[in-house]
Amino acid sequence: MKDHLVKATVEGVRIFSAVTTNLVNEVVKRHDCYPVAAAALGRTMTGALLFAANLKNDEAITIKIQGDGPLGKIVADAVPEGFTRGYVDNPHVDLPLNSKGKIDVAGGVGRNGLVSVTRFTGLKKNIVGSAEIVSGEIAEDLTNYLYVSEQTPSSIGLGVLVDTDLTIKAAGGFFVQPLPNVSEDTLNRLESNLCAVNSVTDFVASGLDAKEIIKKIFDGFDINFSTTTDLQFRCHCSREKIEGVLMSLGRDDLQSLIDDGHAEVNCQFCGKKYQFTSEELKSLQKNFFTPKH
């Protein structure tokens, strides 16, 4: 099944649902993630795509989760066109299963720390919000962020199922948000339906697509489906951007790399390696640091 996101509305409620198995598999392979990191990063990237579905074109969002657990910082970018990328500081964290026999994402993330969300609008000032981590389970933390920082009651479900060979068997999520005109009856019925949902990964692993997941969550409702967006892991790093990073080091640090005879720069998000010879570094130094008359 191709990764995709579906938008729909129901009686004063909007919902986005996503299947992200392939893109999570891609990023887990690129970063060589162990199960705890794979689940945490996959959930965060899926959450970023669900958040981005609310944005206008040419906008973007970054979610950063940094607790006091061994995973360190977890970062995911996404745009409404359906592209995402992400990384985790320590992908090789290995923890025993939690008391429920599941991957201990909360133990990897930690309880003390912040969820930070940055919305890039294309204007001079980006919109930044944050909230404390409440559980380390990602979905609960993002739900709490929306309530605390944006005063928006919502319900978010995220899941990543890691197979025995460390590949991703299923990944996906949903985002449910009541609108101002929602009725009390609709909220009560929706709450009852959400309580009956076992897990997103059960839906995806059983072969349900995003549209069918929405039908499960909104069983008994008249659903209005709108758009479907293909989703994909995509990094927007480039050699030109890496050259800009090298230039930001300053003349002395660049000279040190020239003296070493080469430089290798790895993109945090996709793991791609950029190699620069001494001659290429000298050319950068000449172009950027030679005074122009």
Backbone bond lengths (Angstrom), bond angles and torsions (degrees), N, CA, C in turn:
res aa  C-N    CA-C-N  psi(-1)  N-CA   C-N-CA  omega(-1)  CA-C   N-CA-C  phi
1 M - - - 1.454 - - 1.529 110.45 -
2 K 1.327 117.05 131.68 1.456 120.48 176.50 1.527 109.98 -68.85
3 D 1.310 116.86 145.82 1.460 120.72 173.90 1.520 109.18 -67.12
4 H 1.326 116.34 138.32 1.460 119.51 -177.17 1.520 110.51 -161.29
5 L 1.337 115.60 161.75 1.462 123.24 178.05 1.518 108.66 -130.56
6 V 1.329 115.79 134.40 1.468 121.82 -179.28 1.526 109.23 -119.45
7 K 1.335 115.24 137.25 1.463 121.78 176.05 1.530 109.46 -107.06
8 A 1.332 115.92 144.25 1.462 120.60 177.37 1.524 109.52 -154.85
9 T 1.325 116.25 165.06 1.462 122.39 174.39 1.530 109.34 -132.85
10 V 1.327 113.97 153.67 1.461 120.79 179.57 1.516 108.74 -148.42
11 E 1.301 119.03 111.10 1.474 123.77 168.92 1.530 113.26 40.69
12 G 1.334 116.46 54.77 1.461 119.53 177.30 1.508 114.53 86.39
13 V 1.322 117.14 16.93 1.466 121.91 178.21 1.518 108.13 -134.65
14 R 1.344 115.97 138.66 1.459 118.46 173.44 1.524 109.08 -111.44
15 I 1.324 115.45 149.56 1.455 120.36 -179.55 1.515 109.68 -141.48
16 F 1.330 114.79 138.38 1.458 122.31 171.08 1.524 106.47 -118.24
17 S 1.314 116.38 136.41 1.456 120.71 176.41 1.521 108.65 -130.60
18 A 1.340 116.63 142.26 1.465 120.35 -175.69 1.520 111.22 -137.98
19 V 1.327 114.70 143.09 1.468 122.56 168.14 1.520 106.58 -111.04
20 T 1.338 117.22 123.49 1.471 121.42 -170.66 1.527 113.20 -129.66
21 T 1.319 117.76 21.87 1.465 121.67 -173.74 1.519 113.08 -55.56
22 N 1.312 117.65 -47.46 1.465 121.28 -174.51 1.523 112.70 -67.81
23 L 1.329 116.92 -44.95 1.466 118.90 -177.42 1.521 111.44 -69.65
24 V 1.338 116.96 -34.41 1.466 119.21 176.08 1.527 109.45 -66.74
25 N 1.329 116.96 -40.94 1.463 120.52 174.93 1.523 111.14 -56.27
26 E 1.324 115.59 -43.26 1.469 121.11 -178.85 1.521 111.54 -61.15
27 V 1.320 116.76 -48.47 1.469 119.00 -176.21 1.520 111.14 -72.14
28 V 1.329 117.24 -32.77 1.467 120.32 177.87 1.527 110.57 -64.79
29 K 1.327 117.28 -40.22 1.469 121.05 176.57 1.524 110.95 -65.65
30 R 1.329 116.44 -43.48 1.471 119.77 -177.41 1.522 112.23 -62.53
31 H 1.342 115.76 -35.70 1.468 119.46 -176.89 1.530 112.86 -101.73
32 D 1.336 117.03 2.42 1.465 121.77 179.40 1.533 110.91 52.59
33 C 1.324 115.67 52.00 1.465 121.03 -175.25 1.529 112.48 -77.98
34 Y 1.316 115.86 135.87 1.451 121.74 168.04 1.539 107.32 -77.49
35 P 1.350 118.30 168.65 1.476 120.04 -172.79 1.516 116.35 -52.91
36 V 1.337 118.29 -43.35 1.472 120.07 -177.66 1.528 110.39 -62.52
37 A 1.333 116.10 -46.52 1.466 120.26 179.52 1.520 110.83 -67.58
38 A 1.337 117.38 -38.49 1.465 121.09 179.56 1.522 110.95 -60.90
39 A 1.320 116.23 -44.81 1.469 120.10 -179.22 1.520 111.06 -67.61
40 A 1.329 117.24 -43.55 1.464 120.81 -178.05 1.523 111.31 -66.71
41 L 1.327 116.82 -46.23 1.462 120.48 -178.56 1.526 110.46 -68.93
42 G 1.329 117.72 -41.96 1.464 120.94 178.60 1.510 112.60 -61.42
43 R 1.320 116.96 -41.76 1.468 120.45 177.11 1.526 110.95 -63.67
44 T 1.326 116.47 -42.98 1.469 120.21 -177.51 1.522 110.97 -66.07
45 M 1.329 117.51 -41.47 1.458 120.50 178.95 1.527 111.31 -66.43
46 T 1.331 116.72 -40.42 1.469 119.89 176.39 1.522 110.33 -63.68
47 G 1.333 116.33 -41.58 1.463 119.78 176.74 1.517 112.12 -61.49
48 A 1.325 117.02 -39.85 1.470 120.66 178.68 1.524 110.98 -63.02
49 L 1.329 117.69 -40.15 1.468 120.83 177.66 1.528 111.37 -64.91
50 L 1.318 117.24 -38.71 1.469 120.76 178.12 1.528 110.69 -67.34
51 F 1.335 117.17 -40.12 1.461 120.60 176.12 1.525 110.44 -64.46
52 A 1.336 116.42 -42.07 1.467 121.05 -177.04 1.522 112.06 -66.24
53 A 1.323 117.48 -24.05 1.465 120.72 179.93 1.523 111.85 -62.71
54 N 1.327 116.12 -17.68 1.466 121.92 179.44 1.526 112.31 -89.77
55 L 1.333 117.71 -4.59 1.459 121.27 -173.86 1.522 111.98 -89.20
56 K 1.329 114.60 166.01 1.461 121.02 172.11 1.525 108.37 -85.28
57 N 1.328 116.56 161.02 1.453 120.42 174.99 1.523 110.19 -59.00
58 D 1.317 116.10 147.69 1.469 124.09 -178.54 1.519 112.59 74.69
59 E 1.338 117.77 4.22 1.457 120.54 172.02 1.530 108.37 -99.59
60 A 1.327 116.49 168.68 1.456 120.98 179.26 1.522 108.80 -152.10
61 I 1.321 115.11 164.47 1.464 119.24 -179.54 1.518 109.54 -138.17
62 T 1.322 115.68 144.41 1.466 121.70 173.61 1.520 108.51 -125.84
63 I 1.328 115.62 128.36 1.463 121.25 174.55 1.521 107.75 -109.35
64 K 1.329 116.02 128.44 1.463 121.26 176.89 1.526 108.40 -124.32
65 I 1.326 114.96 126.01 1.467 120.85 178.18 1.523 107.18 -119.19
66 Q 1.316 115.52 118.88 1.465 119.53 -178.43 1.519 109.76 -133.95
67 G 1.326 114.35 102.10 1.455 120.40 176.47 1.519 110.55 -104.89
68 D 1.336 115.55 -168.07 1.463 120.01 -179.05 1.524 111.78 -99.67
69 G 1.342 116.57 15.83 1.453 120.63 177.88 1.516 112.42 -84.78
70 P 1.330 117.54 173.82 1.472 121.37 -174.48 1.523 115.06 -68.86
71 L 1.344 119.16 -16.43 1.465 120.04 179.05 1.521 112.51 -68.14
72 G 1.323 117.01 -25.15 1.460 119.53 -175.76 1.520 110.62 72.91
73 K 1.313 115.95 -142.49 1.464 121.62 -175.19 1.530 110.73 -83.01
74 I 1.342 115.77 137.36 1.464 122.66 173.89 1.517 106.85 -118.71
75 V 1.336 116.79 126.51 1.468 121.05 -175.46 1.520 109.61 -130.22
76 A 1.331 116.12 136.60 1.462 121.29 175.41 1.519 109.79 -140.72
77 D 1.334 116.10 134.13 1.465 123.51 173.68 1.524 108.91 -107.66
78 A 1.332 116.84 151.16 1.467 120.19 174.20 1.517 109.91 -156.47
79 V 1.327 115.14 154.35 1.467 122.33 176.54 1.527 108.33 -128.48
80 P 1.346 117.74 155.46 1.470 120.38 -177.06 1.518 114.24 -63.31
81 E 1.336 116.99 -17.93 1.469 120.08 177.50 1.525 112.19 -72.28
82 G 1.354 117.16 -8.25 1.454 120.27 173.24 1.515 115.96 104.70
83 F 1.333 118.30 13.70 1.458 121.53 -179.78 1.521 110.43 -103.12
84 T 1.320 116.25 143.69 1.461 120.71 179.97 1.519 110.03 -146.60
85 R 1.311 115.33 159.52 1.463 122.58 173.76 1.523 106.97 -153.20
86 G 1.344 117.27 163.78 1.457 118.51 -179.30 1.514 112.11 -172.67
87 Y 1.333 114.89 169.16 1.456 120.35 175.78 1.524 109.51 -155.64
88 V 1.321 115.27 162.34 1.464 122.49 174.93 1.520 106.94 -128.86
89 D 1.325 117.00 140.09 1.468 120.93 -175.67 1.523 112.49 -56.77
90 N 1.334 116.30 -45.28 1.467 120.52 -173.68 1.530 110.50 -125.11
91 P 1.336 117.57 85.78 1.464 120.76 -174.70 1.518 114.70 -72.06
92 H 1.336 118.39 -12.52 1.466 120.70 -176.12 1.521 113.46 -100.26
93 V 1.316 117.84 22.83 1.463 121.02 176.35 1.523 109.15 -66.71
94 D 1.327 116.40 132.04 1.461 122.33 -178.70 1.525 108.51 -127.38
95 L 1.324 116.98 114.00 1.461 121.77 -178.88 1.526 109.77 -125.44
96 P 1.341 117.44 151.35 1.468 119.24 174.34 1.528 110.56 -67.43
97 L 1.322 116.68 160.99 1.459 121.17 177.59 1.524 109.97 -61.11
98 N 1.338 116.22 152.02 1.471 119.44 179.27 1.528 110.96 -76.84
99 S 1.316 116.58 -176.11 1.467 121.36 -175.49 1.517 113.36 -63.65
100 K 1.342 117.19 -18.53 1.468 121.20 178.07 1.529 112.07 -94.38
101 G 1.337 115.77 4.18 1.449 119.80 179.85 1.515 113.83 77.89
102 K 1.329 116.81 21.94 1.470 121.87 -178.18 1.523 110.22 -116.31
103 I 1.339 115.49 164.99 1.465 121.08 177.96 1.530 109.35 -57.69
104 D 1.311 116.84 131.25 1.470 121.92 -173.06 1.531 111.43 -86.43
105 V 1.328 115.68 71.71 1.463 120.32 178.34 1.526 110.60 -63.73
106 A 1.324 116.54 -42.32 1.467 120.02 -179.16 1.518 111.08 -60.13
107 G 1.337 117.19 -39.15 1.453 120.64 177.92 1.517 111.53 -67.05
108 G 1.326 116.72 -33.97 1.457 120.55 178.39 1.513 112.57 -71.36
109 V 1.339 116.15 -39.43 1.467 121.20 -178.89 1.523 111.28 -76.61
110 G 1.336 116.92 -44.54 1.457 121.30 -174.48 1.514 111.49 93.97
111 R 1.302 116.69 165.41 1.465 121.78 -176.87 1.520 113.73 -99.05
112 N 1.310 117.59 -24.64 1.465 120.59 -176.79 1.526 109.78 -102.13
113 G 1.322 115.82 120.45 1.451 119.74 -179.54 1.511 111.39 157.76
114 L 1.328 116.22 -165.48 1.461 121.03 -173.43 1.524 112.50 -130.75
115 V 1.329 114.08 147.31 1.455 122.71 164.20 1.525 106.20 -100.81
116 S 1.321 117.20 121.99 1.463 121.31 179.31 1.519 109.32 -119.37
117 V 1.328 115.86 135.69 1.462 121.54 -179.97 1.521 108.39 -126.85
118 T 1.326 115.63 126.14 1.469 121.58 178.01 1.514 108.83 -116.73
119 R 1.313 115.76 125.97 1.466 121.68 176.94 1.523 108.07 -105.80
120 F 1.323 115.01 117.90 1.461 121.07 179.76 1.530 108.52 -92.71
121 T 1.327 115.74 111.40 1.462 121.27 -172.08 1.521 113.67 -99.40
122 G 1.328 116.65 -8.69 1.459 119.48 -174.33 1.510 112.32 88.51
123 L 1.317 117.31 -7.17 1.463 122.14 176.58 1.531 108.70 -87.71
124 K 1.327 115.78 174.90 1.458 119.86 -177.30 1.526 111.72 -63.77
125 K 1.331 116.56 -35.50 1.458 119.96 -176.00 1.524 110.07 -114.19
126 N 1.327 116.84 121.23 1.455 121.28 176.75 1.528 110.24 -78.01
127 I 1.325 116.10 159.74 1.461 121.78 179.85 1.518 108.22 -96.71
128 V 1.335 116.56 120.27 1.462 121.37 -176.06 1.521 109.66 -123.84
129 G 1.331 115.82 133.95 1.456 120.82 176.66 1.516 109.82 -139.25
130 S 1.332 116.56 161.19 1.458 119.65 179.05 1.522 110.42 -153.63
131 A 1.306 115.27 160.52 1.462 122.10 176.72 1.523 107.73 -153.80
132 E 1.303 116.48 156.72 1.455 120.13 -179.92 1.526 110.95 -71.07
133 I 1.310 115.42 148.27 1.464 120.88 172.21 1.528 108.52 -67.35
134 V 1.328 116.70 133.03 1.468 119.71 -178.74 1.526 112.94 -107.16
135 S 1.339 117.51 -25.95 1.463 118.51 -178.86 1.521 113.87 -142.40
136 G 1.336 117.63 -24.80 1.451 120.92 -174.57 1.513 113.61 84.21
137 E 1.322 117.06 2.93 1.466 121.19 -178.07 1.533 113.12 -89.09
138 I 1.305 118.18 6.23 1.470 127.12 175.79 1.528 112.15 73.09
139 A 1.333 118.82 -63.47 1.464 120.64 -177.36 1.525 111.05 -61.64
140 E 1.314 116.56 -45.56 1.473 120.32 178.42 1.522 110.58 -64.26
141 D 1.316 116.25 -37.14 1.461 120.00 -179.28 1.523 111.83 -69.25
142 L 1.340 117.52 -37.89 1.459 120.64 177.33 1.524 110.73 -70.56
143 T 1.335 116.67 -37.81 1.470 120.42 176.07 1.525 110.29 -61.69
144 N 1.330 116.19 -44.02 1.464 120.66 178.25 1.517 111.40 -65.05
145 Y 1.348 117.14 -38.80 1.466 120.32 177.85 1.530 110.66 -58.06
146 L 1.321 117.32 -47.09 1.466 120.78 -178.57 1.526 110.91 -61.21
147 Y 1.319 116.39 -38.12 1.467 119.94 -178.70 1.528 111.88 -73.02
148 V 1.338 116.19 -43.51 1.471 120.73 -174.91 1.528 111.75 -79.17
149 S 1.326 116.65 -47.45 1.463 120.21 -171.95 1.522 113.02 -87.64
150 E 1.342 117.18 -34.46 1.457 120.08 -176.24 1.528 113.33 -114.56
151 Q 1.343 116.17 3.48 1.471 121.74 179.51 1.534 111.76 51.32
152 T 1.324 115.74 42.30 1.458 121.99 -178.11 1.517 109.70 -123.21
153 P 1.341 118.23 101.62 1.471 120.13 176.61 1.527 109.75 -63.91
154 S 1.320 116.51 130.06 1.466 121.71 -177.61 1.517 108.68 -149.65
155 S 1.326 115.34 171.14 1.456 121.50 172.66 1.524 107.72 -134.00
156 I 1.325 116.21 126.18 1.464 121.42 -177.73 1.521 109.10 -123.26
157 G 1.326 115.68 134.44 1.458 121.26 173.34 1.511 108.85 -123.01
158 L 1.331 117.35 132.00 1.465 122.44 -179.79 1.522 108.77 -136.32
159 G 1.334 115.91 143.92 1.452 118.11 178.87 1.511 112.71 -154.34
160 V 1.339 115.35 144.69 1.465 122.57 174.68 1.522 107.28 -137.65
161 L 1.320 116.73 121.76 1.459 122.06 179.55 1.523 108.68 -105.46
162 V 1.340 116.21 114.02 1.464 122.21 -178.41 1.519 109.37 -94.55
163 D 1.332 117.16 127.39 1.458 122.18 -179.23 1.529 110.36 -80.11
164 T 1.334 116.11 171.81 1.463 120.64 -177.02 1.530 112.62 -65.54
165 D 1.337 117.54 -24.14 1.471 120.39 178.34 1.526 112.10 -92.26
166 L 1.331 116.34 14.77 1.466 125.40 177.51 1.529 113.76 71.45
167 T 1.323 117.58 8.84 1.469 119.93 170.87 1.525 108.57 -84.40
168 I 1.330 115.61 165.54 1.456 120.75 -179.05 1.527 109.65 -93.03
169 K 1.312 115.55 116.39 1.463 120.93 -178.65 1.521 111.52 -80.13
170 A 1.318 116.67 -34.54 1.472 121.02 179.77 1.520 109.31 -160.94
171 A 1.334 116.21 143.48 1.467 121.25 175.90 1.523 108.75 -152.95
172 G 1.306 116.35 144.50 1.461 120.17 178.67 1.515 111.24 176.32
173 G 1.323 114.86 -173.05 1.455 118.88 -179.52 1.508 112.08 -174.16
174 F 1.337 115.16 171.47 1.466 121.19 174.77 1.518 109.88 -142.09
175 F 1.307 114.52 156.30 1.468 123.25 -177.35 1.523 106.43 -136.00
176 V 1.309 117.32 114.96 1.473 122.39 -178.66 1.522 108.45 -116.60
177 Q 1.335 116.28 128.92 1.462 120.17 -176.53 1.525 110.80 -139.26
178 P 1.331 117.25 114.41 1.470 120.13 175.97 1.525 110.58 -67.15
179 L 1.322 115.93 140.63 1.462 121.98 176.00 1.531 109.15 -93.36
180 P 1.340 117.60 164.83 1.471 119.76 -175.40 1.533 114.80 -56.73
181 N 1.342 117.46 -27.28 1.466 119.74 -175.33 1.519 113.71 -92.47
182 V 1.331 118.01 11.10 1.464 120.22 -176.50 1.533 110.72 -69.78
183 S 1.326 116.35 144.28 1.464 120.85 -179.49 1.524 110.77 -88.71
184 E 1.324 115.78 159.04 1.457 121.04 178.64 1.523 110.76 -64.05
185 D 1.331 116.40 -36.77 1.463 120.64 179.14 1.531 111.15 -62.65
186 T 1.325 116.42 -43.42 1.465 120.23 178.49 1.519 110.74 -61.87
187 L 1.329 117.16 -43.90 1.466 120.87 179.47 1.520 111.55 -60.95
188 N 1.325 116.96 -41.55 1.463 120.69 -179.47 1.523 111.27 -65.65
189 R 1.330 116.15 -42.75 1.466 120.12 179.03 1.525 111.02 -66.28
190 L 1.337 115.49 -40.71 1.459 120.13 179.85 1.526 110.74 -65.44
191 E 1.319 117.02 -42.76 1.465 120.83 179.23 1.522 110.62 -59.76
192 S 1.328 116.29 -40.56 1.463 120.88 178.26 1.524 110.90 -62.86
193 N 1.342 116.03 -41.77 1.465 120.07 179.10 1.531 111.75 -65.26
194 L 1.339 115.99 -43.09 1.458 120.15 -178.39 1.530 111.08 -64.76
195 C 1.307 117.20 -35.07 1.470 120.71 178.59 1.529 111.33 -65.03
196 A 1.326 116.15 -25.46 1.469 120.73 -178.68 1.530 112.46 -84.56
197 V 1.354 117.32 -10.25 1.460 120.71 180.00 1.521 109.49 -75.01
198 N 1.310 116.44 123.82 1.466 120.33 -179.42 1.524 110.47 -78.71
199 S 1.340 116.57 -63.45 1.460 119.95 176.67 1.520 109.69 -159.88
200 V 1.328 115.70 151.53 1.460 121.01 178.27 1.524 110.37 -64.30
201 T 1.320 116.58 -39.35 1.458 119.19 -176.67 1.529 111.78 -65.49
202 D 1.335 117.40 -30.05 1.467 119.46 174.65 1.519 110.10 -61.54
203 F 1.333 116.40 -43.06 1.469 121.08 178.36 1.529 110.70 -60.25
204 V 1.349 115.52 -51.68 1.471 120.18 -175.49 1.524 110.99 -66.98
205 A 1.335 116.84 -43.49 1.463 120.51 -178.78 1.522 112.12 -63.02
206 S 1.333 116.93 -28.62 1.465 120.77 179.29 1.526 112.07 -82.40
207 G 1.349 116.80 -1.61 1.456 120.76 174.83 1.510 115.82 99.22
208 L 1.337 117.52 6.87 1.468 119.91 179.56 1.522 110.22 -73.55
209 D 1.333 116.82 138.77 1.460 120.05 173.24 1.526 108.52 -89.72
210 A 1.344 116.55 179.96 1.465 120.35 -174.84 1.526 111.90 -62.70
211 K 1.321 116.60 -37.08 1.457 120.51 179.73 1.526 110.63 -64.76
212 E 1.317 116.60 -41.86 1.462 120.68 -179.63 1.523 111.49 -69.69
213 I 1.340 116.60 -31.90 1.470 119.78 175.65 1.524 109.90 -63.78
214 I 1.335 116.56 -42.65 1.469 120.41 177.38 1.520 110.53 -60.85
215 K 1.313 116.49 -41.30 1.473 120.36 178.65 1.531 111.10 -61.98
216 K 1.326 116.99 -36.83 1.464 120.58 177.87 1.528 111.10 -66.44
217 I 1.343 115.36 -45.96 1.466 119.45 -177.34 1.526 110.78 -68.21
218 F 1.337 116.81 -36.68 1.461 121.15 -178.31 1.523 111.60 -104.44
219 D 1.311 116.41 38.54 1.463 121.19 177.11 1.534 109.69 -58.77
220 G 1.331 116.37 127.45 1.464 120.85 -179.59 1.518 114.22 92.71
221 F 1.356 117.30 -3.10 1.457 121.96 179.20 1.533 110.26 -103.80
222 D 1.324 115.37 157.57 1.465 122.06 172.22 1.522 107.51 -89.29
223 I 1.331 116.87 108.07 1.460 122.12 -171.28 1.523 110.91 -97.36
224 N 1.336 115.76 134.40 1.471 121.66 174.65 1.527 108.56 -108.66
225 F 1.331 116.25 104.64 1.457 120.13 179.58 1.526 109.83 -83.39
226 S 1.347 115.56 143.81 1.467 119.04 178.29 1.518 109.92 -118.32
227 T 1.336 118.70 -101.74 1.466 120.37 -171.16 1.528 112.56 -97.77
228 T 1.326 113.89 155.99 1.465 122.43 170.72 1.522 107.81 -122.91
229 T 1.334 116.46 129.74 1.468 121.78 -177.84 1.521 109.78 -121.19
230 D 1.334 117.13 129.48 1.461 120.80 173.86 1.526 108.93 -70.06
231 L 1.322 116.01 141.94 1.459 121.94 -179.02 1.523 110.26 -114.15
232 Q 1.351 115.11 149.07 1.465 118.45 -176.13 1.517 110.45 -159.41
233 F 1.336 115.61 142.36 1.456 119.79 168.94 1.523 108.05 -72.16
234 R 1.311 117.66 127.56 1.463 121.45 176.81 1.516 109.55 -152.17
235 C 1.334 115.20 127.74 1.465 120.60 176.11 1.517 108.41 -103.04
236 H 1.320 117.18 141.22 1.461 120.41 -179.96 1.526 111.79 -105.50
237 C 1.350 115.78 27.82 1.459 117.89 173.23 1.532 108.62 -72.75
238 S 1.312 116.28 160.26 1.466 121.83 178.86 1.529 108.14 -158.08
239 R 1.311 115.24 163.54 1.467 119.58 178.17 1.525 110.76 -61.27
240 E 1.333 116.05 -37.45 1.470 119.75 -179.67 1.539 110.54 -63.68
241 K 1.346 116.64 -40.87 1.469 119.30 179.18 1.522 111.31 -67.17
242 I 1.334 116.24 -38.04 1.458 119.56 178.11 1.526 110.47 -66.19
243 E 1.336 117.15 -36.04 1.467 120.12 175.26 1.525 110.11 -59.97
244 G 1.335 115.89 -38.73 1.463 119.77 177.08 1.522 111.84 -63.50
245 V 1.332 116.16 -37.49 1.467 120.43 176.75 1.523 110.18 -63.54
246 L 1.320 116.88 -43.49 1.468 120.51 179.07 1.526 111.06 -62.46
247 M 1.327 116.31 -39.52 1.455 119.99 179.45 1.528 111.88 -65.32
248 S 1.326 114.87 -31.39 1.473 118.72 -178.80 1.526 111.77 -70.01
249 L 1.338 116.87 -13.79 1.466 120.03 179.16 1.524 111.82 -68.82
250 G 1.323 116.22 -27.22 1.458 120.02 -177.80 1.516 111.21 97.07
251 R 1.328 115.83 165.64 1.469 122.54 -173.37 1.533 111.81 -61.06
252 D 1.336 117.59 -46.39 1.470 120.57 -173.31 1.530 111.36 -65.92
253 D 1.350 116.94 -45.59 1.468 119.99 -179.84 1.524 110.72 -66.45
254 L 1.327 116.58 -35.98 1.463 119.67 177.81 1.527 109.94 -66.77
255 Q 1.318 116.55 -39.16 1.467 120.01 177.83 1.524 110.54 -62.74
256 S 1.333 116.89 -36.13 1.467 120.92 178.72 1.526 110.74 -62.85
257 L 1.350 116.45 -38.76 1.462 120.54 177.48 1.525 110.67 -67.75
258 I 1.325 115.87 -38.08 1.467 120.34 177.52 1.524 109.64 -62.61
259 D 1.336 116.57 -41.80 1.462 120.95 178.83 1.528 111.36 -63.81
260 D 1.341 115.96 -32.91 1.471 120.13 177.10 1.524 111.76 -70.41
261 G 1.326 116.61 -21.22 1.457 120.49 177.25 1.513 115.57 95.99
262 H 1.343 116.91 -8.19 1.469 119.50 179.09 1.528 109.28 -171.87
263 A 1.326 115.56 171.98 1.463 121.70 173.54 1.521 108.36 -146.73
264 E 1.326 115.38 141.74 1.455 121.39 174.29 1.525 107.77 -126.42
265 V 1.325 116.41 124.28 1.464 121.59 -179.26 1.522 108.43 -119.95
266 N 1.330 116.53 125.93 1.459 121.77 178.49 1.518 110.19 -101.59
267 C 1.332 117.28 134.73 1.456 121.16 174.00 1.521 108.81 -74.74
268 Q 1.325 116.66 126.57 1.463 120.99 179.78 1.523 112.22 -60.45
269 F 1.319 116.48 -36.09 1.458 120.73 -171.73 1.523 114.17 -79.87
270 C 1.314 118.04 -37.60 1.466 119.43 -174.62 1.518 113.80 -120.44
271 G 1.329 117.84 -9.63 1.444 121.08 177.66 1.513 114.93 80.77
272 K 1.327 117.98 2.54 1.460 120.41 -179.88 1.526 110.00 -66.88
273 K 1.342 115.27 138.73 1.454 120.62 -178.58 1.528 110.28 -103.61
274 Y 1.321 115.48 131.90 1.463 121.94 177.41 1.520 108.75 -112.18
275 Q 1.338 115.90 122.30 1.456 121.70 -178.56 1.535 110.65 -102.88
276 F 1.326 115.69 137.53 1.466 121.42 177.50 1.524 108.99 -129.83
277 T 1.326 116.38 126.51 1.459 120.54 176.59 1.525 109.73 -79.02
278 S 1.310 114.93 169.11 1.460 120.00 177.98 1.521 111.31 -60.10
279 E 1.342 116.15 -40.26 1.464 119.92 179.93 1.530 111.27 -64.95
280 E 1.328 116.49 -39.53 1.470 119.72 178.32 1.522 110.83 -65.86
281 L 1.313 116.28 -38.62 1.466 119.80 178.48 1.532 111.04 -66.99
282 K 1.336 116.29 -38.83 1.463 119.96 176.88 1.528 110.88 -62.74
283 S 1.331 116.06 -38.38 1.458 120.57 178.88 1.526 110.83 -64.67
284 L 1.338 116.41 -40.90 1.468 120.22 177.08 1.520 110.32 -63.12
285 Q 1.324 115.69 -43.34 1.457 120.10 -179.33 1.523 111.16 -62.35
286 K 1.327 115.69 -41.29 1.466 120.66 -179.89 1.517 111.44 -65.95
287 N 1.328 116.11 -43.83 1.476 121.37 -176.04 1.523 112.16 -69.52
288 F 1.330 116.03 -35.39 1.468 118.42 -172.72 1.519 114.00 -98.05
289 F 1.338 117.41 -24.20 1.451 118.75 -173.58 1.530 114.18 -115.71
290 T 1.342 116.32 -1.08 1.460 118.34 174.98 1.519 109.81 -81.84
291 P 1.326 118.34 124.32 1.481 119.76 -179.91 1.515 111.09 -59.22
292 K 1.332 115.37 138.11 1.456 120.90 178.53 1.534 109.90 -97.92
293 H 1.332 116.24 132.80 1.469 121.03 -177.53 1.524 109.57 -101.60
